[in-house]
Amino acid sequence: MINYNDVIETLDELETFLRLVENGGLGLENVAGVALATNNSDGRPFVAVLDDRHQLLLGRYVSNDVYENGKDMVRYGTKKPH
């Protein structure tokens, strides 16, 4: 499920979203990973939360800037405070 009205516009918003996923704050079960992808029908970029079968659990559209500059954050996780 992708929320069409709630777009992640900044890298700070992406980091907050990823921390929620990492900490279980969204109540999702069987989370196995997070990926950046594009919608096949319209090309819009989104961040996808995937289960252990690579099925979409939750998606949020992201701005083009977040898509281009947030790849390492999605790939390697957020920086944890010391």
Disulfide bonds with the S-S distance in Angstrom:
none
